[in-house]
Amino acid sequence: MKIFVTGANGRLGSQFMKLVPNAIPLVRKKSGFKKEIVTDFNSNELKKLLKDADVVVHLAASLNFDNNLFPSKSMRHPEIPSA
């Protein structure tokens, strides 16, 4: 079974890799995982990489705890102060 995982370097992904060591990590830069595939995650490349996948586990995330997450003041929650 071919299992691909995004976010293998992160908190959840690293734990997943311990539980499923035969999973194939998709990474943006070399990380030292066995069988890792370095990709820029563009759609054409992903289509080729994942065409034979049985499972894709998406654990990647981009976290930003800055109050400037929302560019428009109208999108900001009134109780969250602006920076």
C-alpha positions, 0 to 999 in steps of 0.5 A: 500500500502506498501511503503519502504524507504531507507535514511529516516534519511537523508535530502531528506528521512526525508522530504519524511517521513513527506509527506508519514508518513505511509512509512516503513523506512529501517535503519542501526540502530535504529532511532526512526521512527515508523515501522522502520526496522533495516537491514544491507541491504544484498541482501538475507534479502532485498529479504525477506523484500521487497517481498510484497513491492508495492513501494521502494523509494531509497533516501540513499546516501553515500557522500564523498567530499574528493579529494581522491574519485578516488584511481587511479591518472588516474581517477582523473579530472585534475583540481581537486587537490590531497590532 
